[in-house]
Amino acid sequence: MGSTGVIESFLMYDYSGYGQSTGKPSECNTYADIDAVYKCLKEQFGVKDEQLILYGQSVGSGPTIDLASRVSNLRGVVLHSPILSGLRVLYPVKRTYWFDIYKNIDKIGVVKCPVLVIHGTGDEVVDWSHGKQLWELCQEKYEPLWLSGGGHCNLELYPEFIKHLKKFVLTIGKSKAAANGSEKTAVDSDSQSKTSDSGTSDAFELSTELPEASRNSLDSRLEKSKKTNKPEKSRMSTDHVDRFRRRKGLVW
């Protein structure tokens, strides 16, 4: 883990069989590796999905896109010299075969967070067309960075690299904050409209749940209402009055 002025903290790791990591390098193992790191961030460090920016370079774009396609609420993804798929690095195939690996071309379309793609136009290992096509397939595109003459392993030496990366991190941070502010405003407005419609406040609604002994119950008031609506026993109907008048000779 480390920290910078732009990103609060970051975690770097080696995939199985790469760098200082033991094990065998394979597609399956790299997926297990990134899932283990993701689990560690969630469970040990309490990091939320919306705080995470995934960064994948070259073959590392495979497990990065795979995780991003399964986690819907990430803050963002950075793809550095990414590949369309393993087979497409070797041959310009037009379809995805079952034995292909890191099928990024088929997964990038379901990634729902902002995606920044960085690629050098002079890349002789992974052609620039890989980065361009992945960017075109993104749901939420961020302004890409095509470094003129950049190769596969030297993009960090270009001044534009750090500047554009910093801009991306700051922009998606502001967008997230603005979205949270809009949600809060919407909730507040909704609460106010509900209060206006009902003509009462939340505090008043809570007060109606006080013990019934402190006020006349609704049942008692209904009982009184029922009693006042009953016919009076001393009153006679119109037919009775007429018959009474006839008997007494009081009919006019």
C-alpha distance (Angstrom), angle and dihedral (degrees) to the residues before:
residue distance angle dihedral
M1 . . .
G2 3.79 . .
S3 3.79 140.9 .
T4 3.78 138.2 -132.9
G5 3.77 136.7 -178.3
V6 3.80 90.8 -97.5
I7 3.80 104.1 37.8
E8 3.78 118.1 39.6
S9 3.81 93.0 -142.4
F10 3.78 140.4 -13.8
L11 3.79 137.7 -165.3
M12 3.79 124.5 -148.2
Y13 3.79 125.9 -169.4
D14 3.80 142.0 169.8
Y15 3.78 120.8 -119.7
S16 3.80 119.4 -123.3
G17 3.80 109.4 -70.5
Y18 3.82 93.2 12.7
G19 3.82 128.5 102.1
Q20 3.80 111.7 -28.0
S21 3.80 95.2 -14.7
T22 3.78 121.5 107.7
G23 3.79 124.7 -145.1
K24 3.76 133.2 66.1
P25 3.82 122.6 -53.8
S26 3.79 108.4 -122.0
E27 3.79 138.7 138.5
C28 3.80 91.7 -110.1
N29 3.81 92.6 50.5
T30 3.80 94.0 49.6
Y31 3.81 89.9 53.9
A32 3.81 89.3 50.2
D33 3.83 89.8 47.8
I34 3.80 96.0 53.9
D35 3.80 91.0 44.0
A36 3.82 89.3 53.4
V37 3.81 91.3 51.0
Y38 3.82 90.9 47.1
K39 3.81 90.7 50.4
C40 3.81 90.4 48.8
L41 3.81 92.0 52.4
K42 3.80 91.6 48.7
E43 3.79 100.1 43.0
Q44 3.81 104.8 30.5
F45 3.79 101.7 31.3
G46 3.80 100.5 27.9
V47 3.80 93.7 -128.8
K48 3.81 115.1 168.3
D49 3.80 122.9 -138.3
E50 3.80 92.1 -116.3
Q51 3.82 89.3 58.9
L52 3.81 94.6 54.9
I53 3.80 126.2 99.4
L54 3.81 112.0 -175.2
Y55 3.79 118.8 -148.8
G56 3.80 122.4 -164.0
Q57 3.79 128.1 176.0
S58 3.80 126.6 -164.0
V59 3.84 107.8 -44.1
G60 3.81 87.0 4.8
S61 3.80 87.4 70.2
G62 3.82 86.3 74.1
P63 3.82 99.4 66.2
T64 3.81 90.1 33.5
I65 3.80 93.6 57.9
D66 3.79 91.0 40.7
L67 3.82 92.0 57.2
A68 3.81 92.4 41.4
S69 3.80 89.9 53.6
R70 3.82 89.5 56.9
V71 3.83 99.6 42.0
S72 3.79 110.7 63.5
N73 3.80 103.0 -172.8
L74 3.81 104.3 55.1
R75 3.78 119.6 139.7
G76 3.79 93.7 -130.3
V77 3.81 150.3 -42.1
V78 3.81 130.2 -127.5
L79 3.81 118.0 -158.6
H80 3.81 113.2 -165.1
S81 3.83 113.6 -166.5
P82 3.82 90.3 -25.8
I83 3.81 128.5 -170.4
L84 3.80 128.7 -128.1
S85 3.82 89.0 -143.7
G86 3.77 138.2 -37.5
L87 3.79 95.3 -98.3
R88 3.81 93.2 46.7
V89 3.80 90.3 60.6
L90 3.82 87.8 63.9
Y91 3.81 102.1 31.7
P92 3.84 132.4 22.2
V93 3.81 93.6 -123.8
K94 3.79 118.6 172.6
R95 3.80 98.2 -148.5
T96 3.80 138.2 42.3
Y97 3.78 115.4 -106.9
W98 3.80 124.2 -154.0
F99 3.80 92.5 -116.5
D100 3.82 94.0 52.4
I101 3.82 118.1 111.1
Y102 3.81 132.6 -140.0
K103 3.79 94.4 17.2
N104 3.81 93.8 -163.1
I105 3.78 92.0 155.7
D106 3.81 89.6 65.3
K107 3.83 96.5 43.4
I108 3.81 105.8 41.2
G109 3.81 92.0 76.8
V110 3.81 92.8 66.9
V111 3.82 95.8 50.3
K112 3.81 104.6 111.5
C113 3.81 103.1 -168.8
P114 3.84 130.2 79.3
V115 3.82 112.0 -74.0
L116 3.80 125.8 -156.3
V117 3.80 116.2 -163.2
I118 3.81 120.5 -162.9
H119 3.80 120.7 -174.0
G120 3.77 137.9 158.1
T121 3.79 117.6 -124.9
G122 3.81 90.3 -142.2
D123 3.80 96.2 52.1
E124 3.83 107.7 142.0
V125 3.82 95.6 -178.4
V126 3.80 101.3 49.8
D127 3.78 111.9 18.3
W128 3.79 117.7 -122.6
S129 3.83 88.9 -118.5
H130 3.83 89.1 74.1
G131 3.78 92.5 62.7
K132 3.80 93.3 42.7
Q133 3.80 94.3 51.4
L134 3.81 93.4 46.3
W135 3.81 90.1 51.0
E136 3.82 90.9 50.2
L137 3.83 90.0 53.3
C138 3.82 94.8 51.1
Q139 3.80 119.2 114.0
E140 3.79 94.0 -148.0
K141 3.79 107.6 31.1
Y142 3.78 122.1 -164.5
E143 3.80 120.8 -162.5
P144 3.84 104.0 -78.2
L145 3.78 125.8 -136.3
W146 3.80 115.9 -132.2
L147 3.81 107.4 -175.6
S148 3.78 110.4 -152.2
G149 3.80 110.4 -124.7
G150 3.80 92.4 -2.1
G151 3.78 116.9 151.0
H152 3.79 132.0 -150.9
C153 3.80 100.0 -87.1
N154 3.81 106.8 25.3
L155 3.81 106.7 62.0
E156 3.81 92.7 108.6
L157 3.82 88.6 66.8
Y158 3.81 92.1 65.8
P159 3.84 114.3 93.3
E160 3.80 90.4 -140.3
F161 3.81 90.4 60.6
I162 3.81 97.2 68.7
K163 3.80 93.2 36.1
H164 3.81 93.6 54.0
L165 3.79 93.3 42.5
K166 3.81 90.9 51.6
K167 3.80 90.7 48.1
F168 3.81 90.5 52.3
V169 3.81 93.7 50.6
L170 3.81 92.9 47.8
T171 3.81 93.4 45.3
I172 3.79 96.8 51.7
G173 3.80 89.2 44.2
K174 3.81 90.7 56.5
S175 3.80 91.9 43.6
K176 3.80 90.7 54.0
A177 3.79 92.1 48.5
A178 3.81 91.1 48.4
A179 3.80 91.1 49.3
N180 3.80 91.2 51.0
G181 3.82 89.7 49.1
S182 3.80 91.2 51.4
E183 3.79 91.5 50.0
K184 3.80 90.8 50.8
T185 3.80 91.5 48.4
A186 3.80 90.7 49.1
V187 3.79 91.1 50.8
D188 3.81 92.0 47.9
S189 3.81 91.9 48.4
D190 3.78 91.2 48.5
S191 3.80 90.9 51.0
Q192 3.80 91.2 50.0
S193 3.80 92.6 49.4
K194 3.79 91.0 50.1
T195 3.80 90.3 50.7
S196 3.80 90.9 48.9
D197 3.80 93.1 48.6
S198 3.77 94.6 50.2
G199 3.80 93.8 41.6
T200 3.79 89.7 -134.8
S201 3.75 136.1 88.6
D202 3.80 128.1 -122.8
A203 3.79 88.9 -107.4
F204 3.80 91.1 56.3
E205 3.80 92.0 47.3
L206 3.78 89.3 53.7
S207 3.79 91.1 49.3
T208 3.79 90.8 60.2
E209 3.77 87.9 68.1
L210 3.81 92.9 65.4
P211 3.84 117.4 119.9
E212 3.80 113.0 -72.3
A213 3.79 92.1 -126.2
S214 3.79 90.3 76.0
R215 3.81 93.7 64.4
N216 3.79 142.2 14.5
S217 3.75 108.7 -72.5
L218 3.76 121.8 -122.0
D219 3.80 89.4 -119.9
S220 3.81 92.7 57.3
R221 3.79 91.5 49.4
L222 3.79 90.6 50.2
E223 3.79 89.9 50.3
K224 3.80 90.6 53.8
S225 3.78 90.0 48.3
K226 3.79 91.1 51.9
K227 3.78 91.8 50.0
T228 3.80 94.0 51.9
N229 3.79 90.6 50.7
K230 3.82 94.8 54.9
P231 3.88 116.8 103.8
E232 3.79 113.3 -100.8
K233 3.78 112.3 -109.7
S234 3.81 92.4 -140.3
R235 3.78 93.2 58.0
M236 3.84 121.1 89.8
S237 3.76 126.0 -149.8
T238 3.84 120.3 -111.5
D239 3.81 91.8 -103.5
H240 3.79 91.3 54.3
V241 3.79 91.5 49.3
D242 3.81 91.8 51.3
R243 3.81 92.9 49.7
F244 3.78 89.8 47.7
R245 3.82 91.0 51.7
R246 3.81 92.4 49.1
R247 3.78 91.6 51.9
K248 3.74 91.4 50.3
G249 3.79 94.1 42.3
L250 3.73 92.8 -117.1
V251 3.77 98.1 129.0
W252 3.79 112.2 122.4
